[in-house]
Every structure is written in structure tokens, then in C-alpha cells.
Amino acid sequence: MRSIHKALSVSLFAVSLASPVEAEWFFPSTEYGRNGDTPADSAAVDNGYVRVLQNTAACTTAQTPGYGTRVIVALTDLTIESSRGMLRCRRGDAAVFPAGESYSPPSGQFFEVAFKTDPPPLTAPEQWLEPVKNTVTYEDPQIRVFEERLDPGDERPLHSHPQRVVVRLNETRLTDPRFPVSNRPGAGVQVPNTARFAEPVVHVVRNIGTVPLFNVVIELKPPR
């Protein structure tokens, strides 16, 4: 976590995740957004668990009906006025707002991730193997936010993920080395400035791209 966070009098969290997409069956998801070129009022993700908006914020007030915790993930440097003070975010920072807190829509590029208060039952992965090489930056009984980076050529051994929102920041390419690398154009490519909802998975991840992996991930916490 950057040193600027230690200087803030408010809580500011930055996170990210690796997410293989070598085959569609391997990582089912809903994907949205690229460099802010989609309508600002469109939902990046909208399902029973979460709604994600790009470059707009609709759940800014405390106790927004139907929504609880909200997370702003910065795609550019931005400032957020909130009930706990002024937050200065860099690209990749995630500011977490529990249900009782409010904030003003920031000016800049970002995702607003708003969790619904009456979600369907969560689905857990078949087995739980804690991922390594992650930096957890926020955790409460409902969600866990973490940053995951992976250098080119590096590999994350077998690990598990529950249902989650992934915000991808760098363009690189991932694969699961247990399976043949696909020659399909775009297979495994992490498209920057996009958000996706991913279902539970147990997998291995290798970065076969030329730049480091850098994603922000917000995991829902199913019973274990």
C-alpha cells in the first residue's frame, strides 16, 4: 500500500486480482467498459449481488435503499468528498464506504461497485485454497478487497476464488498452465479499464504477457 495512505486520516484501500480467461467455460463472467467509451449511465455489472457503474455514481448517500457497502475504484487520479473527509485516490486505489457513510460523485474515471442488501445465497468454490502473493487491503464480514500483482513469467499456484468483482488495470495475458495455451485471438488478454463479475473457481494463473498484472478485486465472502 502506498505511503500516502498512511498519511491520510481516513481509510483508503487499494487492491487488485489476477483473472484467467483462457477459455470462456473456465472463467464465466460479465464484462464491461473500455477506456470510458461506454455510456456513463450504463451498468457495467448488474446482478443479484452487485451493481457496477462506470464514471458515474448512483449510491452516494448513506443507507441508499437496496444497497449496503459501496466501493469506488479509481481509474485515474481523483478526489472524493465524503462524510469522513476528503479522499485523494490514485489509479488503482479503492475507497470503501460502509452503508452508513456518504460521498459525492468524483470527477474523473472510476467504477462504483455497490453491493445489494438482499442478495441470493453465495456459491462457494469446490475447495478453498488461499491465494498467495496477494495484498489484502480491506476486509469485513461481507467482502474482502485485495490487490494482486503478477510479474511477466510469474505463476500463482493452485488457489480459490469466490464470487467477485474484478477491475482490470493493465493489459497483459494470463493462462492456466495446466491447460494448452489457446491460439484464439484475444484469449486470456486482460483488457484495462474493464470490470467483470466472476463466478467461483479453483485454478493456477501464469502471466504470459509482457507487462505486470495489476487488477483490483472485491470478493464476496461465502460461508466456509
N, C-alpha and C positions, 0 to 999 in steps of 0.2 A: 504494500500500500504506500502511496506516495507520501512524502514528508509533509506536504501541505495539509493532509488530513489531520495530522497531529496538532496542527496549529488552529484548526477550526474549533469553535466552541460548540459546534453542532455535530451530529453523527452523519457521516458521509461515507458511503461504501462503494467500492469498485470491484467488479467481478467479470468473469468470462469462462467459456466452455468449449471443449472440442466436440464436434458432432459429425460422425462419418455419414456420408450419403452415397457410398459406392453403389448401392442398389436400393431401389425405391422400397422394397419389402423390408430392408434392413433398418431403415430409419423413417417410418411413416411420420408425416408432419404436414402442417400448413405453413406456407412460406409467403412473405410479402415484403415489398419495399425494395427499392434500389436507388441510392443516392437522392432520395427525396423526390423521385419523379412520379410518384403516385398521388392521387388526390389526398389532401391533408386531412379530410374528414372521413376517410375510409378506414375500416378496421383492418389492421394487419392480421390479427387473430381474434376470433370471437367464437367461443365455445362455452360449454357449461362451467368451465373453471375460471376463465380469464378473458378479458378483452384488452387488446393491444392496439393503440393508436399511434400513428406516425406524424410527428411535427404538429400535433395538437393535443390538448389535454381537456378531458371532459369530466374527470372525477376529482376535482381540485379541492372541494370543500370537505371539512370534517364530517364523518358519518354520511357520506354520499349514499343515498338509498340503493341497496343491492350490491354495494361494493365495500370491501374492507381495506386491506393493505394495498398501497399503490407504490410503484417504483418508477422513477424517471431514470432512463438510461441515456446518457449524453452521447450524441454522435459528433458534436462539435463543442468547443468551449462555450459554456453558457452560465448564467446566473439565475438562481431560483429564489424568489422571495417566499418565505414560509413562516408558519406560526412559531417555529423555533429559531428563526433568524435567517440571515442571508447565506445561501449555499453557493459556492463557486465551484463549478464542475469542469473537469477536462474531459476530452473524448475518452470514453470507456468507463467513466465514473457512473455509479448507480446510487441515487439518493432514495432511501426507503422511508415511506410515510405510513405509519400505522393509521388505523381508522380514525382516531381522534385528532389527527393533525391535518392542516390545510396548507395550500401553496397556490401561488399564481402561475398561470401557464408561462413557461420560459420562452424566451426569444432565441431561436436557433433550431438546430436539427436534433431530434431526440425521439425516443419511444416512451409512451406512457403505458405501463403494464399495470392493469387494475384487476385484482382478484375478487371474484364474486363470493358473496356471503352464504349462498346456498348451493354449493357445488354437488355434483353426483359423487358417489364413492370413488376414491382413488384406486388406481390399479398399480400394484407393486411389481417390480421385476421378479423373474423366476427365482433368483437368488441375489443376495446382497454381498457385493464385494466393494469396499470403499475405494473410490478413485485416489490415486496418488498424484503428486505434482500439482495439486490444486491449492489455491489460497482462499479459504472461506472468509468472507468479509462481513457477513451478517447472517444471523440465524435466530429464529423464534419458533414457537410450536408449529407454525403453519408452513413456513418457507425457509429455504437456505439459499443464500446468494454467494456465488464464488467466481473467482477468476481462474481461468485455466489457459495456460500458455504452453506451446509445444514447439520447440525449435525444428527447423528442417532436418529430417532424418531421425528425429527422436520418436520414441514409441511409449505409449501408456499401456501397461499390461492390463489383463482382463479385469474389468470393473463394471459396476452397475450404475444406472441412472433411473430415477422415477420419472413421472410426467414432469415436463419442464418447458419454460420459455427460453429460447436461445437467441441472443443478439450477436450477430457475427460482425467483426470489425476489420479483419484483414482478409485479403484474398489469397488463399492458399489451397492445397488439395490434400485430402485425407483418405485413408483406406484402412480396412481391417486386414492385416497381413495374413490372417487365416484363410482368406479367400483370394482368388485370382484378381488382379487389378483389371478393372474394366477399361476397354478402349472406347467406350461410348463418349462422345464429346460432352464435356461438362461434368462427367461422373466424378463425384467426390469433391467438386470445387466449392469452396466456401465463398459465397458472394458477399462482399462487405455492405454494411448498412442495410441488412435484412434481418427480419425477425421470423421465427418459426416456433410452432408448438410441436414437441416431440413426445412420443409415447415411450414407455419403459423399454430398456434394452440392457443386455449384458454383452460387452464387446471389447475388442482391442482396437486401439487407434494408433496409426502411424502417420506422421506428417511427411508426405512425399512431394510437397511443394517447395518453393524456393524462398518463402518468407515465413516468419514465425506465425503460428496460430495465435489468435487473440480474440476471444469471444466473451460475452457476458451471459451468465446463466442464472436463472431463478428457478430453483427446483421446488416443487410441491413435496411435502413430506408425508408419505403414506405410512400406515402402521406397519411395524416390522415384528 
